[in-house]
Amino acid sequence: MGIVVCIVMVALGAILTLALDWNIEAVNLDVAGLILMAVGLLGLSTYVSIFKRRKTQPPSPAAPVVVEDNRHHLE
């Protein structure tokens, strides 16, 4: 799931839970909204943690540069 899908799921869950006042016999919209919000938040936290792990940081400018000399002098 992408970050946009997770945010949309949280928004739809909040709308179902907080804004709608429909009564449907087979579906409890409050519970469905809470489930959507929970899944969206779980997906968002998972996505962010994986995205943070993928970021690589370049070495600091104060780090010494190591140059290996692979030439062998045969005389």
MOHU-V162670 format. One record per residue. N is the residue number from 0. RES is the residue in one small letter. PSI is psi in whole degrees, 0 to 359 (* if undefined). OMEGA is omega in whole degrees, 0 to 359 (999 if undefined). D_CENTER is the distance of its C-alpha to the mean C-alpha in whole Angstrom. Layout:
n | res | psi | omega | d_center
N | RES | PSI | OMEGA | D_CENTER
N | RES | PSI | OMEGA | D_CENTER
This chain:
n | res | psi | omega | d_center
0 | m | 139 | 177 | 8
1 | g | 173 | 182 | 7
2 | i | 326 | 181 | 6
3 | v | 318 | 179 | 10
4 | v | 319 | 179 | 10
5 | c | 317 | 180 | 8
6 | i | 321 | 178 | 10
7 | v | 320 | 178 | 13
8 | m | 318 | 178 | 13
9 | v | 317 | 180 | 13
10 | a | 316 | 179 | 16
11 | l | 321 | 177 | 18
12 | g | 320 | 178 | 18
13 | a | 322 | 178 | 19
14 | i | 315 | 180 | 22
15 | l | 320 | 184 | 23
16 | t | 315 | 191 | 23
17 | l | 329 | 190 | 25
18 | a | 330 | 184 | 26
19 | l | 146 | 178 | 28
20 | d | 44 | 179 | 31
21 | w | 149 | 175 | 32
22 | n | 109 | 177 | 34
23 | i | 132 | 185 | 33
24 | e | 319 | 188 | 35
25 | a | 341 | 187 | 33
26 | v | 131 | 172 | 29
27 | n | 107 | 186 | 28
28 | l | 331 | 178 | 26
29 | d | 315 | 180 | 25
30 | v | 319 | 179 | 24
31 | a | 320 | 178 | 22
32 | g | 319 | 178 | 20
33 | l | 321 | 178 | 19
34 | i | 316 | 178 | 18
35 | l | 318 | 179 | 16
36 | m | 319 | 180 | 15
37 | a | 316 | 180 | 14
38 | v | 320 | 179 | 12
39 | g | 318 | 179 | 10
40 | l | 322 | 177 | 9
41 | l | 316 | 178 | 9
42 | g | 321 | 179 | 6
43 | l | 317 | 179 | 4
44 | s | 322 | 177 | 5
45 | t | 315 | 180 | 5
46 | y | 316 | 181 | 2
47 | v | 320 | 180 | 3
48 | s | 322 | 177 | 6
49 | i | 321 | 180 | 6
50 | f | 322 | 178 | 6
51 | k | 324 | 181 | 9
52 | r | 331 | 182 | 11
53 | r | 336 | 182 | 11
54 | k | 131 | 176 | 13
55 | t | 144 | 180 | 16
56 | q | 133 | 177 | 19
57 | p | 156 | 179 | 22
58 | p | 152 | 181 | 25
59 | s | 153 | 182 | 27
60 | p | 341 | 181 | 30
61 | a | 353 | 181 | 32
62 | a | 137 | 180 | 32
63 | p | 147 | 179 | 35
64 | v | 126 | 180 | 35
65 | v | 123 | 179 | 36
66 | v | 124 | 179 | 38
67 | e | 136 | 179 | 40
68 | d | 108 | 184 | 43
69 | n | 8 | 180 | 44
70 | r | 136 | 176 | 47
71 | h | 124 | 181 | 50
72 | h | 113 | 176 | 53
73 | l | 119 | 181 | 56
74 | e | * | 999 | 59
